[in-house]
Amino acid sequence: MRVGIIGAGQLARMMLEDASALGIAVSVLADSPEDGAALTCTDVIIGAATAEAGVRELARRSDVLTLDHELVDLELLERLEDEGVVVHPPTTALRYAVDKAAMRRRLGAAGLPMPGHTTIEPDEEADVAHIGEVLGWPLVIKAATGGYDGRGVFVVEDLEAAEATLRDLKAAGITALVEEAVAIHHELAALVARRADGQLVAWPVVETAQIDGVCREVVLPGVLDARLCAEAESIARRVAEEVGVVGVMAVELFATADGLVINELAMRPHNSGHWTQDGSVTSQFANHLRAVLGLPLGATDPIAPAVASVNVFGGDQPVDLDAALHDALAEPSAHVHLYGKSPRPGRKLGHVTVVGDDGGAVRAAAWAAAIALGTPVPPEMEVENR
């Protein structure tokens, strides 16, 4: 069996590890030979994820196509599906991860919980002042397509800023999704894996910390109560069935005073699931491969009562990662995963996961190892000194 992965970033790189364990061959379509997965994969095609020649060659070599990211050409993938190529997740589901406005329409029609919102097409004139009156200020304006890790998301405080942002999106031909800025009590992620025949498994819901739209840490169980986690899992299961996803899907949610609301979807392995490599019976990467190939899905139980996963970022000071790795591994419980990237300020370089019996202790240990690797602590976060 051979899986073709569109994109060759860290998610593809980590999929390769589980593919090797399962005896699954992998080909990747990489923008550059220096991409994380291109450095470790034995079958690499160089080309853009939206370029037809490279995607077709990847399809020719593979039994199924899947994704490292959602910055893909949906129309091209639809044509390949019409020609008999197996794409998982299928484009009928993938559309709702690629297009945030389409996601809001589909899930809202299904009665799933959403923040207040409206969409503005590039050729549409909108009464922004009225939208602000209805949804309240500030507003959150999102590019419906093309955004990720906080890119394409703008919090605007007043009418002037909103109109300027909407003009920029209009000039670029991008649909705008305008949302109320909900008061967030907690950020959660619910991760599921689903096969085409409907078999579905869910990992425990995790608490995440997002700074400037980028995930900095994931903790299990965090401060989330069992009722809230059960509700979040139920929502994720409903979304998976509603859209017919095949593979891993993450549902990002906000806990508000009025209950849970869905923020965004990702239909691939997700940062909120990196903890599963070291903290779960079956990792998200293994279950994604199993799902897209129609293999039985593995158990999702955590192997310890507490798990913490902290992302490693480049800081302002240069770091020799080889030397820093020695210091990080001096934390004996730390599982360090580096992505083969050169350090630079703000660049995500890897993650550290620690499992154990005490939530505070595993979080402190994970941060200690991440800091040893040069990760700056965001001023918004409190991290125990070790």
MARTORTOR-430089 format. One line per field, with one value per residue (C-alpha): residue number from 1; residue in three letters; chain; x, y, z. Coordinates in Angstrom, 3 decimals, always signed. Example, Ala and Ser with C-alpha at 12.3 -4.5 7.8 and 13.67 -1.06 7.14 Angstrom:
BEGIN
seq	1, 2
type	ala, ser
mol	A, A
px	+12.300, +13.670
py	-4.500, -1.060
pz	+7.800, +7.140
***
This chain:
BEGIN
seq	1, 2, 3, 4, 5, 6, 7, 8, 9, 10, 11, 12, 13, 14, 15, 16, 17, 18, 19, 20, 21, 22, 23, 24, 25, 26, 27, 28, 29, 30, 31, 32, 33, 34, 35, 36, 37, 38, 39, 40, 41, 42, 43, 44, 45, 46, 47, 48, 49, 50, 51, 52, 53, 54, 55, 56, 57, 58, 59, 60, 61, 62, 63, 64, 65, 66, 67, 68, 69, 70, 71, 72, 73, 74, 75, 76, 77, 78, 79, 80, 81, 82, 83, 84, 85, 86, 87, 88, 89, 90, 91, 92, 93, 94, 95, 96, 97, 98, 99, 100, 101, 102, 103, 104, 105, 106, 107, 108, 109, 110, 111, 112, 113, 114, 115, 116, 117, 118, 119, 120, 121, 122, 123, 124, 125, 126, 127, 128, 129, 130, 131, 132, 133, 134, 135, 136, 137, 138, 139, 140, 141, 142, 143, 144, 145, 146, 147, 148, 149, 150, 151, 152, 153, 154, 155, 156, 157, 158, 159, 160, 161, 162, 163, 164, 165, 166, 167, 168, 169, 170, 171, 172, 173, 174, 175, 176, 177, 178, 179, 180, 181, 182, 183, 184, 185, 186, 187, 188, 189, 190, 191, 192, 193, 194, 195, 196, 197, 198, 199, 200, 201, 202, 203, 204, 205, 206, 207, 208, 209, 210, 211, 212, 213, 214, 215, 216, 217, 218, 219, 220, 221, 222, 223, 224, 225, 226, 227, 228, 229, 230, 231, 232, 233, 234, 235, 236, 237, 238, 239, 240, 241, 242, 243, 244, 245, 246, 247, 248, 249, 250, 251, 252, 253, 254, 255, 256, 257, 258, 259, 260, 261, 262, 263, 264, 265, 266, 267, 268, 269, 270, 271, 272, 273, 274, 275, 276, 277, 278, 279, 280, 281, 282, 283, 284, 285, 286, 287, 288, 289, 290, 291, 292, 293, 294, 295, 296, 297, 298, 299, 300, 301, 302, 303, 304, 305, 306, 307, 308, 309, 310, 311, 312, 313, 314, 315, 316, 317, 318, 319, 320, 321, 322, 323, 324, 325, 326, 327, 328, 329, 330, 331, 332, 333, 334, 335, 336, 337, 338, 339, 340, 341, 342, 343, 344, 345, 346, 347, 348, 349, 350, 351, 352, 353, 354, 355, 356, 357, 358, 359, 360, 361, 362, 363, 364, 365, 366, 367, 368, 369, 370, 371, 372, 373, 374, 375, 376, 377, 378, 379, 380, 381, 382, 383, 384, 385, 386
type	met, arg, val, gly, ile, ile, gly, ala, gly, gln, leu, ala, arg, met, met, leu, glu, asp, ala, ser, ala, leu, gly, ile, ala, val, ser, val, leu, ala, asp, ser, pro, glu, asp, gly, ala, ala, leu, thr, cys, thr, asp, val, ile, ile, gly, ala, ala, thr, ala, glu, ala, gly, val, arg, glu, leu, ala, arg, arg, ser, asp, val, leu, thr, leu, asp, his, glu, leu, val, asp, leu, glu, leu, leu, glu, arg, leu, glu, asp, glu, gly, val, val, val, his, pro, pro, thr, thr, ala, leu, arg, tyr, ala, val, asp, lys, ala, ala, met, arg, arg, arg, leu, gly, ala, ala, gly, leu, pro, met, pro, gly, his, thr, thr, ile, glu, pro, asp, glu, glu, ala, asp, val, ala, his, ile, gly, glu, val, leu, gly, trp, pro, leu, val, ile, lys, ala, ala, thr, gly, gly, tyr, asp, gly, arg, gly, val, phe, val, val, glu, asp, leu, glu, ala, ala, glu, ala, thr, leu, arg, asp, leu, lys, ala, ala, gly, ile, thr, ala, leu, val, glu, glu, ala, val, ala, ile, his, his, glu, leu, ala, ala, leu, val, ala, arg, arg, ala, asp, gly, gln, leu, val, ala, trp, pro, val, val, glu, thr, ala, gln, ile, asp, gly, val, cys, arg, glu, val, val, leu, pro, gly, val, leu, asp, ala, arg, leu, cys, ala, glu, ala, glu, ser, ile, ala, arg, arg, val, ala, glu, glu, val, gly, val, val, gly, val, met, ala, val, glu, leu, phe, ala, thr, ala, asp, gly, leu, val, ile, asn, glu, leu, ala, met, arg, pro, his, asn, ser, gly, his, trp, thr, gln, asp, gly, ser, val, thr, ser, gln, phe, ala, asn, his, leu, arg, ala, val, leu, gly, leu, pro, leu, gly, ala, thr, asp, pro, ile, ala, pro, ala, val, ala, ser, val, asn, val, phe, gly, gly, asp, gln, pro, val, asp, leu, asp, ala, ala, leu, his, asp, ala, leu, ala, glu, pro, ser, ala, his, val, his, leu, tyr, gly, lys, ser, pro, arg, pro, gly, arg, lys, leu, gly, his, val, thr, val, val, gly, asp, asp, gly, gly, ala, val, arg, ala, ala, ala, trp, ala, ala, ala, ile, ala, leu, gly, thr, pro, val, pro, pro, glu, met, glu, val, glu, asn, arg
mol	A, A, A, A, A, A, A, A, A, A, A, A, A, A, A, A, A, A, A, A, A, A, A, A, A, A, A, A, A, A, A, A, A, A, A, A, A, A, A, A, A, A, A, A, A, A, A, A, A, A, A, A, A, A, A, A, A, A, A, A, A, A, A, A, A, A, A, A, A, A, A, A, A, A, A, A, A, A, A, A, A, A, A, A, A, A, A, A, A, A, A, A, A, A, A, A, A, A, A, A, A, A, A, A, A, A, A, A, A, A, A, A, A, A, A, A, A, A, A, A, A, A, A, A, A, A, A, A, A, A, A, A, A, A, A, A, A, A, A, A, A, A, A, A, A, A, A, A, A, A, A, A, A, A, A, A, A, A, A, A, A, A, A, A, A, A, A, A, A, A, A, A, A, A, A, A, A, A, A, A, A, A, A, A, A, A, A, A, A, A, A, A, A, A, A, A, A, A, A, A, A, A, A, A, A, A, A, A, A, A, A, A, A, A, A, A, A, A, A, A, A, A, A, A, A, A, A, A, A, A, A, A, A, A, A, A, A, A, A, A, A, A, A, A, A, A, A, A, A, A, A, A, A, A, A, A, A, A, A, A, A, A, A, A, A, A, A, A, A, A, A, A, A, A, A, A, A, A, A, A, A, A, A, A, A, A, A, A, A, A, A, A, A, A, A, A, A, A, A, A, A, A, A, A, A, A, A, A, A, A, A, A, A, A, A, A, A, A, A, A, A, A, A, A, A, A, A, A, A, A, A, A, A, A, A, A, A, A, A, A, A, A, A, A, A, A, A, A, A, A, A, A, A, A, A, A, A, A, A, A, A, A, A, A, A, A, A, A, A, A, A, A, A, A, A, A, A, A, A, A, A, A, A, A, A, A
px	+0.000, +1.256, -0.116, +0.568, +0.760, +0.178, +2.600, +5.782, +5.792, +6.044, +2.709, +3.820, +7.174, +5.443, +3.084, +6.175, +7.205, +3.957, +3.851, +7.269, +6.089, +3.061, +5.007, +3.121, +4.992, +4.695, +5.304, +5.244, +4.723, +7.119, +7.573, +11.308, +13.849, +14.390, +10.812, +10.631, +9.203, +11.307, +14.401, +13.256, +11.018, +12.462, +10.042, +9.738, +8.142, +9.090, +6.215, +3.526, +0.487, -1.726, +0.237, -1.550, +1.524, +2.931, -0.414, -1.175, +2.220, +1.649, -1.753, -0.204, +2.220, -0.266, -3.284, -4.782, -4.041, -4.154, -2.951, -0.336, -2.219, -5.408, -3.817, -4.845, -6.737, -10.169, -11.227, -8.133, -8.791, -12.440, -11.324, -9.017, -11.844, -14.025, -11.231, -11.199, -8.427, -9.153, -8.747, -9.163, -10.601, -12.903, -13.379, -17.033, -15.734, -12.486, -14.406, -15.483, -11.893, -10.664, -13.525, -14.527, -17.625, -18.854, -18.161, -20.264, -23.166, -23.112, -22.683, -25.062, -27.748, -27.178, -27.918, -24.379, -23.269, -21.611, -20.653, -22.760, -21.448, -22.090, -20.201, -19.324, -18.464, -15.811, -18.464, -20.887, -21.462, -22.151, -23.433, -20.500, -21.864, -25.059, -23.060, -21.128, -24.369, -25.762, -22.620, -21.036, -17.577, -14.847, -15.407, -13.329, -12.803, -11.390, -10.271, -12.629, -9.833, -6.049, -5.549, -3.837, -2.062, -3.628, -2.843, -5.885, -7.590, -8.089, -9.605, -10.942, -12.038, -14.072, -15.788, -12.733, -10.507, -13.233, -13.790, -10.035, -9.659, -12.654, -11.275, -8.028, -9.859, -12.116, -9.082, -7.617, -10.893, -11.352, -14.673, -14.758, -16.228, -17.259, -17.838, -18.669, -15.710, -16.912, -15.642, -13.556, -13.373, -11.395, -10.113, -10.651, -9.870, -11.824, -9.983, -11.616, -10.674, -13.233, -13.128, -15.198, -17.438, -18.326, -16.088, -15.192, -12.967, -12.364, -9.455, -10.078, -10.851, -7.881, -7.422, -5.249, -3.489, -3.433, -1.268, -1.691, -3.584, -0.792, -1.033, +1.589, +0.566, -1.938, -2.828, -4.930, -7.118, -6.419, -9.211, -12.033, -14.880, -16.213, -19.554, -17.906, -15.538, -18.409, -20.318, -17.282, -16.696, -20.359, -20.106, -16.978, -18.651, -21.679, -19.474, -17.552, -20.762, -22.366, -19.568, -18.390, -14.744, -12.288, -9.111, -8.341, -10.347, -9.841, -12.700, -11.475, -14.027, -14.453, -16.102, -18.143, -20.609, -23.381, -21.794, -19.534, -19.171, -17.197, -14.235, -12.599, -12.078, -8.898, -9.121, -5.674, -3.501, -3.491, -1.251, -3.750, -3.171, +0.625, +0.324, -1.108, +2.326, +3.538, +0.374, -2.177, -2.466, -2.679, -1.319, -3.312, -0.806, -1.263, -5.046, -5.041, -3.119, -5.384, -8.500, -7.493, -6.475, -9.597, -7.663, -9.160, -8.766, -6.724, -7.643, -7.463, -7.139, -4.461, -1.675, -1.379, -3.677, -1.931, -0.267, +1.290, +2.626, +4.477, +5.473, +9.110, +9.593, +12.605, +13.412, +15.265, +18.553, +20.317, +20.270, +22.453, +19.762, +22.292, +23.712, +20.290, +19.006, +21.458, +19.925, +16.345, +16.935, +18.338, +14.632, +14.301, +10.548, +10.638, +9.737, +11.345, +10.175, +12.085, +10.959, +14.264, +13.834, +16.466, +15.718, +14.434, +12.311, +8.691, +9.210, +7.673, +10.562, +9.075, +7.244, +7.911, +5.465, +5.542, +3.162, +2.678, +0.393, +0.365, -0.830, +1.294, +4.447, +4.138, +3.393, +6.418, +8.675, +7.455, +8.054, +11.495, +12.576, +11.017, +12.773, +16.064, +15.527, +15.274, +11.493, +10.567, +7.711, +4.887, +4.259, +0.581, +1.414, +2.428, +5.061, +6.570, +10.326, +12.326
py	+0.000, +3.464, +6.731, +9.974, +13.069, +16.504, +18.689, +17.699, +19.628, +18.338, +16.521, +14.478, +13.891, +12.444, +10.370, +8.784, +7.427, +5.508, +4.483, +2.874, +0.962, -0.337, -1.202, +1.422, +3.090, +6.870, +9.399, +13.134, +16.198, +18.818, +22.488, +22.118, +19.345, +21.047, +20.466, +18.400, +15.240, +15.583, +15.207, +11.757, +10.313, +7.974, +9.025, +12.777, +14.766, +18.455, +20.745, +23.034, +21.550, +23.410, +22.498, +19.876, +18.058, +17.234, +16.263, +13.985, +12.316, +11.771, +10.229, +7.966, +6.540, +6.165, +4.120, +7.066, +10.779, +12.626, +15.981, +17.657, +20.995, +22.412, +24.924, +22.802, +23.172, +21.688, +21.784, +19.817, +17.214, +16.982, +16.264, +13.532, +12.007, +12.002, +10.079, +7.443, +8.715, +8.103, +11.313, +11.217, +13.294, +13.469, +16.907, +16.875, +17.016, +18.898, +21.900, +22.697, +22.866, +24.835, +27.354, +28.798, +30.482, +27.192, +25.516, +28.085, +27.647, +23.833, +23.350, +26.175, +24.558, +21.330, +23.150, +22.956, +25.768, +28.776, +32.304, +35.002, +35.642, +36.787, +36.465, +39.154, +38.099, +40.067, +41.507, +42.351, +45.709, +45.381, +47.715, +47.218, +49.641, +47.589, +44.355, +45.909, +46.909, +43.379, +41.388, +43.979, +45.519, +44.418, +42.165, +39.209, +39.247, +36.116, +35.370, +32.501, +30.730, +30.609, +31.429, +29.271, +29.644, +33.041, +34.331, +35.787, +36.549, +40.192, +41.590, +45.065, +47.520, +49.993, +50.750, +52.369, +49.335, +46.926, +48.720, +48.861, +45.108, +44.288, +46.465, +44.493, +41.146, +42.437, +43.591, +40.097, +38.500, +36.714, +36.130, +37.641, +35.846, +38.389, +37.019, +38.249, +38.326, +35.853, +36.017, +32.845, +31.023, +28.053, +26.832, +23.158, +20.706, +17.534, +15.039, +12.139, +9.644, +8.186, +5.548, +5.663, +2.871, +4.994, +3.473, +6.391, +6.827, +9.894, +10.893, +12.679, +16.373, +18.606, +22.157, +24.300, +27.636, +29.817, +32.938, +35.145, +32.323, +29.769, +26.797, +26.975, +24.095, +21.261, +19.780, +16.813, +16.971, +20.644, +22.452, +21.111, +19.346, +16.007, +17.416, +20.016, +17.405, +15.021, +17.791, +18.761, +15.141, +14.787, +17.889, +16.550, +13.201, +14.978, +17.127, +14.066, +12.284, +15.413, +16.136, +12.541, +13.080, +10.225, +10.435, +12.549, +15.697, +18.297, +20.518, +23.647, +25.022, +27.933, +27.530, +30.679, +31.775, +30.593, +27.213, +25.752, +27.206, +25.811, +27.889, +25.990, +22.518, +20.793, +17.582, +16.113, +15.423, +18.523, +20.308, +19.591, +15.867, +15.729, +14.489, +11.228, +10.136, +9.571, +9.780, +7.587, +3.916, +4.914, +8.177, +10.495, +9.820, +6.049, +6.335, +8.799, +6.322, +3.476, +5.507, +6.594, +3.015, +1.462, -0.394, -0.992, +2.038, +1.800, +2.555, +6.206, +5.801, +7.911, +5.851, +8.091, +10.369, +13.578, +14.721, +18.031, +18.918, +22.199, +23.575, +24.506, +27.912, +29.872, +32.893, +36.148, +34.632, +32.152, +28.572, +25.622, +22.948, +20.119, +21.513, +22.502, +18.971, +17.731, +20.082, +19.263, +15.530, +16.095, +16.260, +12.450, +12.330, +14.562, +13.147, +15.604, +15.827, +18.163, +18.869, +19.394, +23.172, +25.877, +28.112, +31.634, +33.880, +32.733, +29.578, +26.364, +23.900, +20.934, +19.915, +18.262, +15.876, +14.582, +12.026, +11.159, +11.152, +14.850, +17.570, +20.339, +18.236, +17.080, +20.619, +22.001, +19.274, +19.837, +23.579, +23.045, +20.968, +23.407, +26.329, +24.418, +24.232, +28.038, +28.462, +31.869, +31.861, +34.130, +36.950, +35.942, +32.518, +31.453, +28.721, +27.187, +27.682, +24.455
pz	+0.000, -0.852, +0.494, -1.361, +0.837, -0.666, +1.272, +3.060, +6.320, +9.867, +9.755, +6.756, +8.457, +11.524, +9.372, +7.858, +11.267, +11.730, +8.078, +8.513, +11.574, +9.655, +6.500, +4.464, +1.597, +1.286, -1.471, -0.748, -2.909, -1.519, -2.334, -1.628, -0.999, +2.389, +3.581, +6.763, +5.205, +2.063, +4.258, +5.473, +2.732, +0.108, -2.662, -3.125, -5.941, -6.033, -6.935, -5.589, -3.884, -6.371, -9.519, -11.592, -12.920, -9.487, -7.972, -10.923, -10.648, -6.924, -7.692, -10.322, -7.757, -4.892, -3.839, -1.964, -1.674, +1.636, +2.957, +5.111, +4.856, +3.357, +0.944, -2.028, -5.309, -4.611, -8.255, -9.278, -6.585, -7.672, -11.241, -9.993, -7.963, -11.085, -12.815, -10.073, -7.798, -4.103, -2.090, +1.699, +3.125, +0.078, -1.441, -0.361, +3.237, +2.647, +1.359, +4.928, +6.150, +3.128, +3.113, +6.507, +5.081, +3.595, +6.946, +8.806, +6.352, +6.445, +10.175, +11.015, +8.838, +10.797, +14.044, +15.395, +17.728, +16.053, +17.003, +15.368, +11.861, +8.327, +5.036, +2.507, -1.050, -2.992, -5.353, -2.543, -0.893, +2.825, +5.506, +7.875, +10.437, +10.686, +10.967, +13.842, +15.552, +15.246, +16.156, +18.447, +18.465, +18.158, +15.154, +14.001, +10.236, +8.625, +5.093, +4.228, +2.362, +2.579, +6.261, +8.881, +12.257, +12.824, +9.329, +7.627, +10.965, +11.968, +15.153, +14.314, +16.985, +14.946, +11.648, +10.034, +10.722, +9.589, +6.289, +5.602, +6.233, +4.060, +1.243, +1.327, +1.160, -1.616, -3.646, -3.301, -4.419, -1.061, +0.674, +4.172, +7.162, +9.800, +13.300, +16.764, +19.133, +21.731, +25.300, +25.562, +28.884, +27.529, +24.167, +23.406, +20.645, +19.933, +17.730, +15.885, +13.192, +10.794, +8.065, +4.874, +6.217, +9.236, +11.933, +14.181, +17.223, +19.396, +21.620, +24.925, +24.483, +25.336, +26.546, +24.279, +24.709, +21.587, +21.420, +18.319, +16.635, +17.178, +19.535, +22.283, +24.543, +24.878, +28.251, +29.281, +31.292, +32.028, +33.868, +31.699, +33.439, +32.222, +31.075, +28.838, +27.373, +26.637, +24.879, +22.798, +21.766, +20.825, +18.618, +16.895, +16.222, +14.749, +12.512, +11.277, +10.315, +8.906, +6.426, +5.864, +6.736, +6.163, +8.226, +11.265, +11.928, +14.649, +15.784, +17.551, +20.007, +22.389, +25.773, +26.456, +29.105, +26.775, +26.006, +23.345, +19.849, +16.920, +15.814, +12.933, +11.426, +10.287, +8.240, +8.793, +11.812, +13.976, +16.453, +19.223, +18.643, +18.813, +22.399, +21.035, +19.780, +23.327, +25.406, +23.625, +22.716, +19.040, +17.655, +15.426, +12.631, +12.779, +12.869, +9.984, +7.851, +8.969, +8.174, +4.670, +3.802, +5.349, +8.049, +11.528, +13.768, +16.954, +20.559, +21.605, +25.397, +27.106, +28.656, +31.731, +33.751, +32.636, +29.406, +28.374, +24.934, +24.397, +21.016, +20.416, +18.794, +17.651, +19.817, +19.282, +20.462, +18.131, +19.404, +18.453, +18.412, +18.609, +21.840, +23.157, +22.578, +25.225, +27.778, +26.758, +27.102, +30.579, +31.457, +31.599, +30.998, +27.899, +24.483, +22.039, +18.419, +16.095, +12.532, +10.733, +10.455, +10.847, +13.856, +13.345, +15.563, +15.746, +13.677, +14.985, +15.258, +17.091, +20.234, +23.571, +25.268, +28.830, +30.354, +34.010, +37.002, +37.923, +35.542, +37.026, +37.012, +33.389, +32.201, +34.060, +32.639, +29.070, +29.344, +30.883, +27.885, +25.394, +27.067, +26.925, +23.158, +23.005, +23.211, +24.642, +27.165, +25.944, +28.445, +28.512, +29.954, +33.428, +33.440, +36.548, +36.927, +37.239
***
